[in-house]
Amino acid sequence: MKFLFLLVEGKKKTAKRNVYERDSKIKRATIKIHGLRCMVCGFDFEEFYGLLGHGHIIAHHLTPVSEFEGLRKVDPETDMAVVCSNCHSMIHQDKGYTIPLDVLKAIVEKQRAI
C-alpha cells in the first residue's frame, strides 16, 4: 500500500504535567532483594543480550506513586517488584488501571501453554 500523503512528526510542544520524584536507592535495594529476572515472565536481560543487558531491569512500584497521598515510606521487599520492559508496558497498558503482577503472570503462563 502506497501513501498518497506524507506523515509528519517532530513539532515541539510544551506540556505541563506532574512528575513524581524517585529515589535511586529504592531501585538498588529492590534489585538486591528481588534480583534481575522479571517476576512476571522470567526474562533476564543479561542472559539474552549479554553484557549489553547487564544490570538492566525496571523497579516497579506495586502501588503507583501517583496514587500516594504525599510522601510515603517504600519497602523494597513488599512494595516493589522487578519486571522487564514488556511486562511493565502491559502492567500499565490500561491508563486507568494497573494490572496486578499475579494477573499478568497468569496471562503469560496461559499464552505460553498454547
C-alpha positions in Angstrom: 0.0 0.0 0.0 1.4 3.3 -1.0 0.5 6.5 0.9 -0.6 9.4 -1.2 0.4 11.9 1.5 3.3 12.4 3.9 3.0 11.8 7.6 4.9 14.4 9.6 6.3 14.3 13.2 8.6 16.3 15.3 6.6 19.5 16.2 7.9 20.8 19.5 5.3 21.2 22.2 5.4 22.4 25.8 3.5 20.3 28.2 2.7 20.8 31.9 2.3 17.6 33.9 3.0 16.2 37.4 6.3 14.3 37.8 6.9 12.3 40.9 10.4 12.0 42.4 12.0 8.6 42.6 14.9 7.6 44.9 17.6 5.5 43.1 18.4 3.8 46.4 15.0 2.1 46.3 15.8 0.7 42.8 19.1 -0.6 44.0 17.6 -2.2 47.1 14.8 -3.7 45.1 17.3 -5.4 42.7 19.4 -6.6 45.7 16.3 -8.2 47.2 14.5 -9.5 44.0 17.3 -9.9 41.6 17.4 -9.1 37.8 14.9 -11.7 36.5 11.4 -10.4 35.6 9.0 -11.5 38.3 6.2 -11.9 35.7 7.7 -13.7 32.7 11.2 -14.7 33.9 13.1 -12.7 31.3 16.7 -11.8 32.2 18.3 -9.1 30.1 21.9 -10.2 30.6 21.1 -13.8 29.6 19.6 -12.6 26.4 21.7 -9.6 25.5 25.0 -10.4 27.2 27.0 -7.5 28.6 24.6 -5.0 27.0 21.9 -6.2 29.3 24.0 -6.4 32.5 22.1 -4.9 35.4 19.1 -3.8 33.4 15.6 -4.3 34.9 12.7 -2.0 35.8 11.9 -1.5 39.5 8.1 -1.4 39.6 6.0 0.2 42.4 3.2 -2.2 43.2 1.1 0.8 44.2 1.7 3.6 41.6 3.5 6.6 43.0 0.7 8.8 41.5 -1.7 7.1 44.0 0.5 8.0 47.0 -1.1 10.8 49.1 2.1 12.8 49.7 5.4 11.3 50.8 5.3 7.6 51.8 7.9 5.1 53.0 8.6 2.4 50.5 9.7 -1.1 51.5 11.6 -2.6 48.5 10.7 -6.1 49.6 6.9 -5.7 49.8 6.1 -2.5 47.9 8.4 -3.1 44.8 8.9 -5.7 42.1 11.4 -6.2 39.2 9.9 -6.5 35.7 11.1 -6.4 32.2 10.1 -3.6 29.8 7.4 -5.6 28.0 5.7 -6.7 31.2 5.9 -3.2 32.6 4.2 -1.8 29.5 1.4 -4.4 29.9 1.0 -3.6 33.6 0.3 0.0 32.6 -1.5 -0.7 29.3 -4.8 0.5 30.6 -4.1 4.0 31.8 -6.9 3.9 34.4 -5.9 0.6 35.9 -2.6 -1.1 36.9 -2.7 -4.9 36.3 -1.5 -6.8 39.3 1.6 -8.9 38.8 -0.2 -12.2 39.6 -2.9 -11.4 37.0 -0.3 -10.6 34.3 1.7 -13.7 35.2 -1.4 -15.9 34.8 -1.9 -14.4 31.3 1.7 -15.0 30.4 1.5 -18.6 31.6 -1.7 -19.2 29.7 -0.2 -17.8 26.5 2.9 -20.0 26.9 0.7 -23.1 27.3 -1.0 -22.5 23.9 
